[in-house]
C-alpha cells in the first residue's frame, strides 16, 4: 500500500513503487535476465497491477542499477497554467528525473526562478528577493514554505550539501507537485475568482468598490 498520495519513483530492487507503465502504485517482482545460462547486467521487474515489465541495467554486483525501459517518467505533468517560459525546464526535468534526480532538481530550481520572476514581474532579481516581494504582497504562509522548500532542495542539486538528491529521489518528485500547487494558488485560483467577480451586475461591483474606497 502506498503510504502517501504522491508518486513513488521506481527504485532498483524496490518492492513497491509507482509503475511508469500504468502509473499505479503496485508491488514489484524481480528476475535476472540471462543469456544461455550466463549472467547479464540486465534485470526485469514486473508490475503486479498491469503485469508490465521494466528493464534495468545493474552494476557488476547488482547493488545498484538504473531503469532503461520504459523512459516514461512518473513525475506529474505540468499544470496547464504554468507560464510558457517554464515549460521547457519542467518538461526536461520530468524526462530525466528517474535517471538523474539531481539533474531534475537543478532544472526545477531554474523553473522556480522563472516562475517567481513571472509572478513578481521582476526577472532580474534573485529567488530570495522575489519570494520576499511575494510575501510582502500577502503570499500565504504555506505557499511561502513551498517556495523555500523548492529553493533549498533545488540549490542542493546545483551545490550538493547535506542532501544527496540521487539518494533521495522522493524529494525531487515532491518538487514537481509543489510547483503545480504554487501555480494553482497564485495563477489559477485568482484568475477564476476574478472571472466570477466580473460576472456580478455592474451596480453590485460599483457598490463594492465604493465601500472599499
Secondary structure by P-SEA (a helix, b strand, c coil): ccccccccccccccccccccccccbbbbbbbbbbcccccccbbbbbbccccbbbbbbbcccccccccccccccccccccccccccaaaaaaaaaacccccaaaaaaaaaaaaaaaaaaaaccccccaaaaaaaaaaacccaaaaaaaaaaaaaaaaaaccccccccccaaaaaaaaaaaaaaaaaccaaaaaaaaaaaaccaaaaaaaaaaac
